[in-house]
Amino acid sequence: MSATVAEAAVPPSAPPEIDAVLSGIAIPARPALLTELQMEMSGPDPDFGLIARLVASDVALSAAVLRTVNSPFYALSRKAATMPEAISLIGMRQIGAIVTGFALRRSIGGEGASLTRFWDVTAKRSFALARLARGLRGVDVDAAQIFGLFCDAGIALLMQRFPGYATTLATANHDRDQPFTCVEQAAHQTDHALVGALMARAWALPRPVCDAIRAHHDYTVFQDPRVDAPVQRLIAMGLVAELAIQRFAGLNESREWDKGGDAAAGSLLLADADIEEWVDQLTEGFAAGLA
């Protein structure tokens, strides 16, 4: 693609009312620590010691990262007591993904039952995407993990911007025919995929992640040769994760899987039995408290 989906999200000639809506949504700025971390990690010769010192400079963040690294999710043979040890055990890029996730949650903030459930689902999706990326390959595990964290970040921002957004969310979740984002656009002249993609671009996330966030409710991507394969795979894996989350919640169906599941399975070259096996594995992980 000549331009990222996120870059094409808002055309220069967007109507003034759309500009006004977007200008009223407070997209959190990328934290300075994350900016420094990304710059060092993207260099030709990253300094592991500097990366460890950057993360350790924020005491609360450092503690949270070590807690995550030592959690059952990573199943390490020995515990990491320091940040250099954590980096040596799981790798620089995984540390970057963990830091990005904590920075996201800290930047959005917010309270209430709806956001508590939002963060619970976000954690499960990120866990599921990482597991799927390890098993199915075709995308970086850290990119999949970050996509799982950010793909619905726009929902949290729209909750804070529009008092009636919870009603829109419920309507979109139950609509059998319209794309999720069309329901949002009709009610608010914007949608969470657009807002999330703009935030991802502002936070300098990898291009495939930005593109996948923008298009993750547009299932025509699976038949579009202009869409890069990693973007298609991220969106397809996201649908498998969504199905597993819904099953774990005791729901027998997923509207999003009904709309795009067949195309997603085809994109991943998975049969129905393969999908069911993955859903079982992921729900077992949820039940075990891995996410």
Helices and strands as residue ranges (DSSP letters): H 16-23, H 32-41, H 48-56, H 59-69, H 83-90, H 92-108, H 113-136, H 141-150, H 153-161, H 165-174, H 180-188, H 192-202, H 207-215, G 219-223, H 229-248, H 255-268, H 272-287
